[in-house]
């Protein structure tokens, strides 16, 4: 007899939304710095991704 297996996840591909938000923040910082030709900030964002993600999230609110 076939069984139906129901799996519950936390949304955002099963790992919670915090990782998705951090990735979006990091991409925001990298893309903005590349468009504005801020090379030192771009290197900083790529070499230190967690701080780049935080900086990108702050950019959303106009704080960075």
Order of alpha helices (4+ residues) and beta strands (2+ residues): alpha-alpha-alpha
